[in-house]
Amino acid sequence: MAQLKVTQTKSKIGGTSVQRNTLRSLGLKRIGDTVVKEDRPEIRGMVNAVIHLVSVEEVK
């Protein structure tokens, strides 16, 4: 199954509480943090909510 590599590229300061909570749920705490998550609809939805703060790559 494919996986997504999610890296936080911008600060969560100034974002809404929903965006901050979404970053925390993804496991991202600071700029430069990277996590690898399963490519599931739930994760895609979280990434789409904060797409302006993260970069996403597909890992096989």
PyRosetta script that sets phi, psi and omega in degrees:
from pyrosetta import init, pose_from_sequence

init()
pose = pose_from_sequence("MAQLKVTQTKSKIGGTSVQRNTLRSLGLKRIGDTVVKEDRPEIRGMVNAVIHLVSVEEVK")
pose.set_psi(1, 142.6)
pose.set_omega(1, -178.8)
pose.set_phi(2, -71.1)
pose.set_psi(2, 155.9)
pose.set_omega(2, 178.1)
pose.set_phi(3, -129.3)
pose.set_psi(3, 158.4)
pose.set_omega(3, 178.4)
pose.set_phi(4, -112.5)
pose.set_psi(4, 132.4)
pose.set_omega(4, 174.4)
pose.set_phi(5, -100.8)
pose.set_psi(5, 113.5)
pose.set_omega(5, -174.8)
pose.set_phi(6, -111.3)
pose.set_psi(6, 125.7)
pose.set_omega(6, 180.0)
pose.set_phi(7, -123.7)
pose.set_psi(7, 129.8)
pose.set_omega(7, 177.4)
pose.set_phi(8, -77.6)
pose.set_psi(8, 125.4)
pose.set_omega(8, -177.1)
pose.set_phi(9, -112.5)
pose.set_psi(9, -17.5)
pose.set_omega(9, -179.5)
pose.set_phi(10, -131.6)
pose.set_psi(10, 161.6)
pose.set_omega(10, -177.0)
pose.set_phi(11, -74.3)
pose.set_psi(11, 149.0)
pose.set_omega(11, 176.2)
pose.set_phi(12, -86.1)
pose.set_psi(12, -6.6)
pose.set_omega(12, 178.7)
pose.set_phi(13, -63.5)
pose.set_psi(13, 131.6)
pose.set_omega(13, -178.9)
pose.set_phi(14, 92.2)
pose.set_psi(14, -9.7)
pose.set_omega(14, 177.6)
pose.set_phi(15, -82.6)
pose.set_psi(15, 167.5)
pose.set_omega(15, 178.6)
pose.set_phi(16, -74.4)
pose.set_psi(16, 165.7)
pose.set_omega(16, 179.3)
pose.set_phi(17, -64.2)
pose.set_psi(17, -31.7)
pose.set_omega(17, 177.6)
pose.set_phi(18, -64.2)
pose.set_psi(18, -42.2)
pose.set_omega(18, 179.1)
pose.set_phi(19, -66.4)
pose.set_psi(19, -41.9)
pose.set_omega(19, 178.5)
pose.set_phi(20, -63.0)
pose.set_psi(20, -42.7)
pose.set_omega(20, 179.1)
pose.set_phi(21, -66.9)
pose.set_psi(21, -34.9)
pose.set_omega(21, 178.5)
pose.set_phi(22, -66.2)
pose.set_psi(22, -43.1)
pose.set_omega(22, 177.0)
pose.set_phi(23, -60.7)
pose.set_psi(23, -41.8)
pose.set_omega(23, 179.4)
pose.set_phi(24, -65.0)
pose.set_psi(24, -39.5)
pose.set_omega(24, 179.1)
pose.set_phi(25, -65.5)
pose.set_psi(25, -31.9)
pose.set_omega(25, 176.4)
pose.set_phi(26, -75.0)
pose.set_psi(26, -15.2)
pose.set_omega(26, -179.6)
pose.set_phi(27, 94.9)
pose.set_psi(27, 16.7)
pose.set_omega(27, -178.9)
pose.set_phi(28, -100.5)
pose.set_psi(28, 126.2)
pose.set_omega(28, -177.0)
pose.set_phi(29, -113.7)
pose.set_psi(29, -29.7)
pose.set_omega(29, -177.4)
pose.set_phi(30, -149.4)
pose.set_psi(30, 166.8)
pose.set_omega(30, 179.9)
pose.set_phi(31, -60.6)
pose.set_psi(31, 133.5)
pose.set_omega(31, -179.7)
pose.set_phi(32, 97.1)
pose.set_psi(32, -13.7)
pose.set_omega(32, 176.9)
pose.set_phi(33, -65.8)
pose.set_psi(33, 141.3)
pose.set_omega(33, 179.8)
pose.set_phi(34, -130.3)
pose.set_psi(34, 137.0)
pose.set_omega(34, 174.8)
pose.set_phi(35, -132.0)
pose.set_psi(35, 152.3)
pose.set_omega(35, 175.7)
pose.set_phi(36, -114.2)
pose.set_psi(36, 122.0)
pose.set_omega(36, -177.3)
pose.set_phi(37, -123.5)
pose.set_psi(37, 154.8)
pose.set_omega(37, 173.8)
pose.set_phi(38, -63.0)
pose.set_psi(38, 144.9)
pose.set_omega(38, 178.6)
pose.set_phi(39, -83.4)
pose.set_psi(39, 88.3)
pose.set_omega(39, 179.9)
pose.set_phi(40, -123.4)
pose.set_psi(40, 160.3)
pose.set_omega(40, -179.6)
pose.set_phi(41, -59.4)
pose.set_psi(41, -34.3)
pose.set_omega(41, -179.9)
pose.set_phi(42, -65.1)
pose.set_psi(42, -42.9)
pose.set_omega(42, -179.9)
pose.set_phi(43, -69.2)
pose.set_psi(43, -41.4)
pose.set_omega(43, 177.6)
pose.set_phi(44, -58.8)
pose.set_psi(44, -40.1)
pose.set_omega(44, 179.1)
pose.set_phi(45, -64.3)
pose.set_psi(45, -42.2)
pose.set_omega(45, 178.2)
pose.set_phi(46, -64.8)
pose.set_psi(46, -41.6)
pose.set_omega(46, 179.6)
pose.set_phi(47, -64.7)
pose.set_psi(47, -40.7)
pose.set_omega(47, 179.6)
pose.set_phi(48, -64.5)
pose.set_psi(48, -28.5)
pose.set_omega(48, 179.4)
pose.set_phi(49, -70.2)
pose.set_psi(49, -25.9)
pose.set_omega(49, -177.8)
pose.set_phi(50, -127.1)
pose.set_psi(50, 30.4)
pose.set_omega(50, -175.2)
pose.set_phi(51, -60.4)
pose.set_psi(51, -25.7)
pose.set_omega(51, -180.0)
pose.set_phi(52, -77.9)
pose.set_psi(52, -9.3)
pose.set_omega(52, -179.0)
pose.set_phi(53, -109.2)
pose.set_psi(53, -9.1)
pose.set_omega(53, -174.6)
pose.set_phi(54, -131.5)
pose.set_psi(54, 163.1)
pose.set_omega(54, 169.3)
pose.set_phi(55, -118.9)
pose.set_psi(55, 145.3)
pose.set_omega(55, -173.3)
pose.set_phi(56, -127.3)
pose.set_psi(56, 134.8)
pose.set_omega(56, 174.4)
pose.set_phi(57, -129.0)
pose.set_psi(57, 147.9)
pose.set_omega(57, 176.6)
pose.set_phi(58, -94.3)
pose.set_psi(58, 129.6)
pose.set_omega(58, -179.7)
pose.set_phi(59, -113.6)
pose.set_psi(59, 137.2)
pose.set_omega(59, -179.2)
pose.set_phi(60, -101.3)
pose.dump_pdb("model.pdb")
